[in-house]
Amino acid sequence: MTKATRQPVGPMIDFARRSPGFDQAALIVLLVALIAGPGYGQVPGPDGWENRRPNGLRGCNVIDPALIAPVPLAHRQEAIAKLEDIAITALDQRQASALLDLPSDASSSGAGRIKTAIAMLEELQRSVLEHRIGSWSRADQKRLDGLHRRDIDPATAALRPFLVRAIAKYEGTGGFFAYDCEDGLVIDHGSLGGSVPPSRRLPVVVFLDRAPARVFVVWTIAR
């Protein structure tokens, strides 16, 4: 294996300063790269929670965002500890309420969260149609129709909270997407960013009717 060596810094900086279009900011970047060594700018390795989503997953259904709840910062370390050795664990409604810091009048059941999401979307729809406030898209209507179908589906009563591993690259510029597939559960965090930083562990509570056979923890970045 070839051993990486660092080049002398001084002569390279002198050459840059004499080059046409010399820029102080560019020099700083060059200096940082030289000091950091040959690994500078490389994509960081995967976190231990990440795994590759296989191609050809079968029978995948999108899980509505109402059924995906990130654990807030105040309880994040507690949630991470619960997932130290397992990718997913079942919760009862009391545990889910505590981890999510839900107020006493908020529902911690999947069926209740669907009803809450329906009420919020219908209120938005009324504001647009009656008061011309906000906007209403085909995607909004499609989601509302899907939630109504879930609301009357007897299987919705069986939804239970599960604490699941998840990671993110840029927590503040994106959100979680989840897919319930025959082969397992996919938890994907999509975000916006100009580079690929190390992953951050951000456990989520997902409401499912059964425990999945496997969990696939992935991320995406749009630049």
C-alpha contacts under 8 A as a table, 3 or more apart, distances in Angstrom:
res1	aa1	res2	aa2	distance
4	A	38	P	7.11
6	R	34	L	7.25
6	R	37	G	6.54
6	R	38	P	7.71
7	Q	34	L	7.75
8	P	11	P	6.50
8	P	12	M	7.07
9	V	12	M	5.50
9	V	13	I	6.30
9	V	31	L	7.71
9	V	34	L	6.95
10	G	13	I	5.30
10	G	14	D	6.30
11	P	14	D	5.08
11	P	15	F	6.18
12	M	15	F	5.09
12	M	16	A	6.26
13	I	16	A	5.03
13	I	17	R	6.20
13	I	27	L	7.35
13	I	31	L	7.76
14	D	17	R	5.17
14	D	18	R	6.42
15	F	18	R	5.29
15	F	19	S	6.31
16	A	19	S	5.12
16	A	22	F	6.57
16	A	27	L	7.26
17	R	22	F	5.77
17	R	27	L	7.98
18	R	22	F	7.18
19	S	22	F	5.73
22	F	26	A	7.61
22	F	27	L	7.84
23	D	26	A	5.24
23	D	27	L	6.34
24	Q	27	L	5.05
24	Q	28	I	6.42
25	A	28	I	5.13
25	A	29	V	6.46
26	A	29	V	5.12
26	A	30	L	6.19
27	L	30	L	4.97
27	L	31	L	6.07
28	I	31	L	5.05
28	I	32	V	6.19
29	V	32	V	5.19
29	V	33	A	6.18
30	L	33	A	5.14
30	L	34	L	6.17
31	L	34	L	5.14
31	L	35	I	6.18
32	V	35	I	5.20
32	V	36	A	5.95
33	A	36	A	5.09
33	A	37	G	6.11
33	A	38	P	7.66
33	A	40	Y	5.76
33	A	41	G	7.94
34	L	37	G	5.29
34	L	38	P	7.62
36	A	39	G	7.09
36	A	40	Y	5.71
37	G	40	Y	5.94
39	G	42	Q	5.79
43	V	196	V	5.93
43	V	197	P	7.30
44	P	196	V	7.30
44	P	197	P	6.75
44	P	198	P	5.72
45	G	198	P	7.60
46	P	49	W	7.97
46	P	50	E	6.15
46	P	198	P	7.82
46	P	199	S	7.30
47	D	50	E	5.46
47	D	198	P	7.74
47	D	199	S	6.16
48	G	51	N	8.00
49	W	87	A	7.78
49	W	165	R	6.82
49	W	166	A	7.29
49	W	167	I	7.40
49	W	201	R	7.80
49	W	217	V	6.76
50	E	166	A	7.93
50	E	167	I	7.38
50	E	216	F	7.35
50	E	217	V	5.01
50	E	218	V	5.97
51	N	216	F	5.88
51	N	217	V	5.64
51	N	218	V	6.52
52	R	216	F	6.75
52	R	217	V	7.40
52	R	218	V	6.79
53	R	186	V	7.54
53	R	216	F	5.71
53	R	217	V	7.50
53	R	218	V	6.93
54	P	57	L	6.61
57	L	60	C	6.89
57	L	181	C	6.66
57	L	182	E	7.35
57	L	183	D	6.25
58	R	181	C	5.95
58	R	182	E	5.55
58	R	183	D	6.43
59	G	180	D	7.94
59	G	181	C	5.21
59	G	182	E	5.42
60	C	179	Y	5.92
60	C	180	D	5.36
60	C	181	C	3.91
60	C	182	E	6.63
61	N	179	Y	5.42
61	N	180	D	5.16
61	N	181	C	6.25
62	V	177	F	7.87
62	V	178	A	6.22
62	V	179	Y	4.62
62	V	180	D	6.44
63	I	67	L	6.75
63	I	68	I	7.73
63	I	177	F	7.39
63	I	178	A	5.40
63	I	179	Y	5.50
63	I	180	D	6.60
64	D	67	L	5.67
64	D	68	I	7.25
64	D	147	L	7.97
64	D	178	A	7.85
65	P	68	I	5.15
65	P	69	A	7.78
65	P	176	F	7.67
65	P	177	F	7.11
66	A	69	A	7.39
66	A	113	R	6.07
66	A	114	I	6.30
66	A	117	A	6.29
67	L	110	G	6.34
67	L	113	R	6.82
67	L	114	I	7.43
67	L	205	V	7.92
67	L	206	V	5.62
67	L	207	F	5.25
68	I	176	F	7.42
68	I	177	F	7.95
68	I	178	A	7.62
68	I	204	V	6.69
68	I	205	V	5.88
68	I	206	V	4.68
68	I	207	F	6.83
69	A	100	L	7.50
69	A	204	V	5.44
69	A	205	V	5.05
69	A	206	V	6.41
70	P	100	L	7.60
70	P	202	L	6.89
70	P	203	P	6.16
70	P	204	V	4.13
70	P	205	V	6.18
71	V	75	H	6.49
71	V	76	R	5.88
71	V	79	A	7.43
71	V	99	L	6.34
71	V	100	L	5.48
71	V	202	L	7.01
71	V	203	P	5.82
71	V	204	V	5.33
71	V	205	V	6.83
72	P	75	H	5.81
72	P	76	R	6.04
72	P	99	L	7.61
72	P	100	L	6.26
72	P	101	D	7.48
73	L	76	R	4.95
73	L	77	Q	7.83
74	A	77	Q	7.74
75	H	78	E	5.32
75	H	79	A	6.27
75	H	99	L	5.91
75	H	100	L	7.68
76	R	79	A	5.09
76	R	80	I	6.10
76	R	202	L	6.99
76	R	203	P	6.95
77	Q	80	I	4.97
77	Q	81	A	6.15
78	E	81	A	5.20
78	E	82	K	6.46
79	A	82	K	5.12
79	A	83	L	6.53
79	A	99	L	7.49
79	A	163	L	7.64
79	A	203	P	6.41
80	I	83	L	5.18
80	I	84	E	6.28
80	I	165	R	7.85
80	I	201	R	7.41
80	I	202	L	7.82
80	I	203	P	6.55
81	A	84	E	5.15
82	K	85	D	7.76
82	K	86	I	7.90
83	L	86	I	5.08
83	L	87	A	5.88
83	L	88	I	6.74
83	L	89	T	7.48
83	L	163	L	7.95
83	L	164	V	7.44
83	L	165	R	6.71
84	E	87	A	7.86
86	I	89	T	7.14
87	A	164	V	5.93
87	A	165	R	5.39
87	A	215	V	6.56
88	I	162	F	6.58
88	I	163	L	5.59
88	I	164	V	4.42
88	I	165	R	6.42
88	I	215	V	7.49
89	T	162	F	5.58
89	T	163	L	5.33
89	T	164	V	6.69
90	A	160	R	7.67
90	A	161	P	6.31
90	A	162	F	4.40
90	A	163	L	6.26
90	A	211	A	7.77
91	L	94	R	7.95
91	L	95	Q	5.82
91	L	96	A	6.06
91	L	160	R	7.53
91	L	161	P	5.50
91	L	162	F	5.44
91	L	163	L	6.73
92	D	95	Q	5.39
92	D	96	A	6.27
92	D	160	R	7.53
92	D	161	P	6.74
93	Q	96	A	5.03
93	Q	97	S	6.07
93	Q	108	S	5.70
93	Q	109	S	6.69
93	Q	160	R	7.93
93	Q	161	P	7.00
94	R	97	S	5.20
94	R	98	A	6.28
94	R	108	S	7.83
95	Q	98	A	5.16
95	Q	99	L	6.18
96	A	99	L	5.24
96	A	100	L	6.07
96	A	108	S	6.57
96	A	161	P	6.59
96	A	205	V	7.37
97	S	100	L	5.27
97	S	101	D	5.89
97	S	102	L	5.13
97	S	103	P	7.94
97	S	108	S	5.77
98	A	101	D	5.14
98	A	102	L	6.67
99	L	102	L	7.98
102	L	106	A	6.04
102	L	107	S	7.94
102	L	108	S	7.63
103	P	106	A	5.40
107	S	112	G	5.33
107	S	113	R	6.32
108	S	112	G	6.91
108	S	113	R	7.09
109	S	112	G	5.18
109	S	113	R	6.30
109	S	159	L	7.20
109	S	160	R	6.84
109	S	161	P	7.34
109	S	207	F	7.86
110	G	113	R	5.14
110	G	114	I	6.31
110	G	156	T	7.10
110	G	157	A	7.52
110	G	159	L	5.34
110	G	160	R	6.50
110	G	161	P	7.36
110	G	207	F	5.64
110	G	208	L	7.90
111	A	114	I	5.20
111	A	115	K	6.43
111	A	151	D	6.83
111	A	156	T	5.83
111	A	157	A	5.98
111	A	159	L	7.03
112	G	115	K	5.15
112	G	116	T	6.25
113	R	116	T	5.01
113	R	117	A	6.18
114	I	117	A	5.12
114	I	118	I	6.21
114	I	147	L	6.46
114	I	150	R	7.64
114	I	151	D	6.60
115	K	118	I	5.09
115	K	119	A	6.25
115	K	151	D	6.94
116	T	119	A	5.16
116	T	120	M	6.31
117	A	120	M	5.15
117	A	121	L	6.21
117	A	147	L	7.86
118	I	121	L	5.22
118	I	122	E	6.07
118	I	144	L	6.36
118	I	147	L	6.53
118	I	148	H	7.24
119	A	122	E	5.19
119	A	123	E	6.14
120	M	123	E	5.15
120	M	124	L	6.30
121	L	124	L	5.03
121	L	125	Q	6.15
121	L	140	D	7.62
121	L	144	L	6.71
122	E	125	Q	4.93
122	E	126	R	6.19
122	E	144	L	7.89
123	E	126	R	5.13
123	E	127	S	6.24
124	L	127	S	5.10
124	L	128	V	6.35
124	L	134	G	7.50
124	L	136	W	7.64
125	Q	128	V	5.23
125	Q	129	L	6.16
125	Q	135	S	7.99
125	Q	136	W	6.37
126	R	129	L	5.16
126	R	130	E	5.58
126	R	131	H	7.42
127	S	130	E	5.51
127	S	131	H	5.09
127	S	132	R	6.23
127	S	133	I	5.36
127	S	134	G	7.01
128	V	131	H	5.68
128	V	132	R	4.41
128	V	133	I	4.79
128	V	134	G	5.57
128	V	135	S	5.84
128	V	136	W	6.59
129	L	132	R	5.77
129	L	133	I	7.92
132	R	135	S	7.88
136	W	140	D	6.22
136	W	141	Q	7.54
137	S	140	D	5.09
137	S	141	Q	6.46
138	R	141	Q	5.05
138	R	142	K	6.04
139	A	142	K	5.00
139	A	143	R	6.09
140	D	143	R	5.16
140	D	144	L	6.17
141	Q	144	L	5.04
141	Q	145	D	6.13
142	K	145	D	5.18
142	K	146	G	6.21
143	R	146	G	5.05
143	R	147	L	6.19
144	L	147	L	5.10
144	L	148	H	6.25
145	D	148	H	5.16
145	D	149	R	6.41
146	G	149	R	5.12
146	G	150	R	6.31
147	L	150	R	4.96
147	L	151	D	6.01
148	H	151	D	4.95
148	H	152	I	6.58
149	R	152	I	5.56
149	R	153	D	6.21
150	R	153	D	5.03
150	R	156	T	6.28
151	D	156	T	6.65
152	I	156	T	7.66
153	D	156	T	5.65
154	P	157	A	5.93
154	P	158	A	7.81
155	A	158	A	5.45
155	A	159	L	7.28
155	A	209	D	7.28
156	T	159	L	5.47
156	T	209	D	7.47
158	A	208	L	7.87
158	A	209	D	5.32
159	L	207	F	5.56
159	L	208	L	4.84
159	L	209	D	4.30
159	L	210	R	7.59
160	R	207	F	5.10
160	R	208	L	5.38
160	R	209	D	5.97
160	R	210	R	7.59
161	P	205	V	6.16
161	P	206	V	5.66
161	P	207	F	4.42
161	P	208	L	6.51
162	F	205	V	5.41
162	F	206	V	5.32
162	F	207	F	6.11
162	F	208	L	7.15
162	F	211	A	7.95
163	L	203	P	6.88
163	L	204	V	5.86
163	L	205	V	4.56
163	L	206	V	6.53
164	V	203	P	5.75
164	V	204	V	5.44
164	V	205	V	6.09
164	V	206	V	6.99
165	R	187	I	7.99
165	R	201	R	7.52
165	R	202	L	7.13
165	R	203	P	4.89
165	R	204	V	6.63
165	R	217	V	6.96
166	A	187	I	6.29
166	A	188	D	7.43
166	A	189	H	7.66
166	A	201	R	6.07
166	A	202	L	5.29
166	A	203	P	5.01
166	A	204	V	6.46
166	A	217	V	5.74
166	A	218	V	7.63
167	I	188	D	7.92
167	I	189	H	6.80
167	I	199	S	6.05
167	I	200	R	5.33
167	I	201	R	4.47
167	I	202	L	5.12
167	I	203	P	7.20
167	I	217	V	7.00
167	I	218	V	7.19
167	I	219	W	7.06
168	A	171	E	5.75
168	A	189	H	5.56
168	A	190	G	7.59
168	A	191	S	7.88
168	A	199	S	5.60
168	A	200	R	5.29
168	A	201	R	6.65
168	A	202	L	6.67
168	A	219	W	6.35
169	K	189	H	7.87
169	K	191	S	7.11
169	K	196	V	6.97
169	K	197	P	6.02
169	K	198	P	6.55
169	K	199	S	5.03
169	K	200	R	6.24
169	K	219	W	7.29
169	K	221	I	7.68
170	Y	173	T	5.78
170	Y	174	G	6.83
170	Y	191	S	5.79
170	Y	192	L	6.85
170	Y	193	G	6.80
170	Y	197	P	7.93
171	E	174	G	6.13
171	E	175	G	7.38
171	E	191	S	7.24
172	G	191	S	7.92
173	T	191	S	5.18
173	T	192	L	5.56
173	T	193	G	7.79
174	G	189	H	6.98
174	G	190	G	5.36
174	G	191	S	3.91
174	G	192	L	6.50
175	G	189	H	5.62
175	G	190	G	5.73
175	G	191	S	6.64
176	F	187	I	7.04
176	F	188	D	5.72
176	F	189	H	4.43
176	F	190	G	6.40
177	F	187	I	6.10
177	F	188	D	5.14
177	F	189	H	6.14
177	F	190	G	7.48
178	A	185	L	7.18
178	A	186	V	5.44
178	A	187	I	4.70
178	A	188	D	6.11
179	Y	185	L	5.87
179	Y	186	V	5.07
179	Y	187	I	6.86
180	D	184	G	6.51
180	D	185	L	4.93
180	D	186	V	6.64
181	C	184	G	5.13
181	C	185	L	5.85
181	C	186	V	7.53
183	D	212	P	7.80
183	D	213	A	6.63
183	D	214	R	6.87
184	G	212	P	5.09
184	G	213	A	5.20
184	G	214	R	4.48
184	G	215	V	5.60
184	G	216	F	7.18
185	L	212	P	5.89
185	L	213	A	7.72
185	L	214	R	6.20
185	L	215	V	4.80
185	L	216	F	6.09
186	V	215	V	5.96
186	V	216	F	4.71
186	V	217	V	6.18
186	V	218	V	7.50
187	I	215	V	7.43
187	I	216	F	6.14
187	I	217	V	5.07
187	I	218	V	6.25
188	D	217	V	6.20
188	D	218	V	4.86
188	D	219	W	5.05
188	D	220	T	7.17
189	H	218	V	6.78
189	H	219	W	4.76
189	H	220	T	6.24
190	G	219	W	5.86
190	G	220	T	4.70
190	G	221	I	5.75
190	G	222	A	7.64
191	S	220	T	6.50
191	S	221	I	5.04
191	S	222	A	6.29
192	L	221	I	5.46
192	L	222	A	4.89
192	L	223	R	5.72
193	G	196	V	7.36
193	G	221	I	6.33
193	G	222	A	6.40
193	G	223	R	5.27
194	G	223	R	5.31
195	S	223	R	7.71
196	V	221	I	7.86
208	L	211	A	7.07
212	P	215	V	6.94
